Amino acid sequence: MAKFILSYLGGEQPSSPTEGKKHFEKYTQWLTLLGESVIIPTIPLKDTITINPDGTVIEGTTTSMSGYTILEADSMEEALAMAKSCPFLEIGGSLEVSEIMQI
């Protein structure tokens, strides 16, 4: 089986703690439904620092990536099917799905 990374891009913050809890419950249910396909559930990112090619360092990101999940699937099509059911899409976020190369 191949491994795939789902990169979380953008997305709106919940409008209240109650909405945040509801979204987290949906997300937890989604991960549970994926079962053993989930290798690394969710790694949120924060406090990003960017190093530019010229060596300058700036606070913040040049992308909107906010986290990632690692999945195992038989094909890109299977990984895409899993990603399409992710609740992150319900809050205006996008997902990039990439196969992880073994080197």
Backbone hydrogen bonds, N-H to C=O, Kabsch-Sander energy under -0.5 kcal/mol:
donor,donor_aa,acceptor,acceptor_aa,energy
2,A,73,A,-2.0
4,F,71,L,-3.1
5,I,98,S,-2.8
6,L,69,T,-3.0
7,S,5,I,-0.7
7,S,96,E,-2.8
8,Y,6,L,-0.5
8,Y,67,G,-2.6
9,L,94,S,-2.8
10,G,64,S,-2.4
11,G,92,G,-0.6
12,E,91,I,-3.0
20,G,16,S,-2.4
21,K,17,P,-2.2
22,K,18,T,-2.2
23,H,19,E,-2.5
24,F,20,G,-2.4
25,E,21,K,-2.3
26,K,22,K,-2.1
27,Y,23,H,-2.5
28,T,24,F,-2.6
29,Q,25,E,-2.3
30,W,26,K,-2.4
31,L,27,Y,-2.3
32,T,28,T,-2.2
33,L,29,Q,-2.4
34,L,30,W,-1.6
35,G,31,L,-0.9
35,G,32,T,-0.7
37,S,34,L,-1.8
38,V,35,G,-1.7
39,I,37,S,-0.7
39,I,70,I,-2.4
40,I,70,I,-1.8
43,I,68,Y,-2.6
45,L,66,S,-2.8
50,T,58,I,-2.9
52,N,50,T,-0.6
52,N,56,T,-2.9
55,G,52,N,-2.5
58,I,50,T,-2.6
60,G,48,T,-3.1
66,S,8,Y,-2.9
67,G,8,Y,-0.8
68,Y,43,I,-1.3
69,T,6,L,-1.7
70,I,40,I,-2.2
71,L,4,F,-2.9
71,L,69,T,-0.5
72,E,37,S,-2.6
73,A,2,A,-2.4
79,A,75,S,-2.1
80,L,76,M,-2.8
81,A,77,E,-2.1
82,M,78,E,-1.9
83,A,79,A,-2.4
84,K,80,L,-2.6
85,S,81,A,-0.6
85,S,82,M,-1.0
86,C,83,A,-2.1
89,L,86,C,-1.6
90,E,87,P,-1.3
91,I,88,F,-1.1
92,G,89,L,-1.2
93,G,88,F,-1.6
94,S,9,L,-2.8
96,E,7,S,-2.0
98,S,5,I,-2.1
98,S,96,E,-0.5
100,I,3,K,-3.1
101,M,99,E,-0.6
103,I,101,M,-0.6
